[in-house]
Amino acid sequence: MASLKASGFSTLINMAWREMRISRARVRRSGVSVTHLFFAVGSVLFGEASVEGANIMKEVVTEYEEVSRQLVNFDKFLIYFSGNMGHEV
């Protein structure tokens, strides 16, 4: 059951990427790029470090809640930014 839910979430994230609503993060300059990683106890989502990027990612998560009927606890969300990001973000 968990893999089906992760698969559905992955599909929504990939759809948002194909629609150019979110961007991928490069693992290294000439390497692969990723939008998300799933683990047994959580997920890591990658996207643009901006207010708009955060809002779009929240829209994707909210859409997942609606289609899966699973609630996401936003109080337990953590957001990390690269050390080279400005404080305005």
PEPE-V158771 format. One record per residue. N is the residue number from 0. RES is the residue in three letters. NEAR is the number of other C-alpha atoms within 10 Angstrom. Layout:
BEGIN
N:RES:NEAR, N:RES:NEAR
END
This chain:
BEGIN
0:MET:6, 1:ALA:8, 2:SER:10, 3:LEU:10, 4:LYS:14, 5:ALA:17, 6:SER:13, 7:GLY:15, 8:PHE:21, 9:SER:17, 10:THR:13, 11:LEU:17, 12:ILE:22, 13:ASN:18, 14:MET:14, 15:ALA:18, 16:TRP:15, 17:ARG:11, 18:GLU:10, 19:MET:10, 20:ARG:17, 21:ILE:22, 22:SER:20, 23:ARG:17, 24:ALA:16, 25:ARG:13, 26:VAL:10, 27:ARG:8, 28:ARG:8, 29:SER:7, 30:GLY:8, 31:VAL:10, 32:SER:14, 33:VAL:14, 34:THR:18, 35:HIS:16, 36:LEU:12, 37:PHE:14, 38:PHE:8, 39:ALA:8, 40:VAL:5, 41:GLY:7, 42:SER:11, 43:VAL:11, 44:LEU:14, 45:PHE:22, 46:GLY:19, 47:GLU:16, 48:ALA:16, 49:SER:13, 50:VAL:11, 51:GLU:13, 52:GLY:16, 53:ALA:17, 54:ASN:11, 55:ILE:17, 56:MET:20, 57:LYS:13, 58:GLU:13, 59:VAL:19, 60:VAL:17, 61:THR:15, 62:GLU:14, 63:TYR:22, 64:GLU:14, 65:GLU:11, 66:VAL:12, 67:SER:13, 68:ARG:9, 69:GLN:11, 70:LEU:11, 71:VAL:12, 72:ASN:7, 73:PHE:9, 74:ASP:6, 75:LYS:7, 76:PHE:7, 77:LEU:7, 78:ILE:10, 79:TYR:7, 80:PHE:13, 81:SER:7, 82:GLY:7, 83:ASN:6, 84:MET:10, 85:GLY:9, 86:HIS:6, 87:GLU:6, 88:VAL:10
END
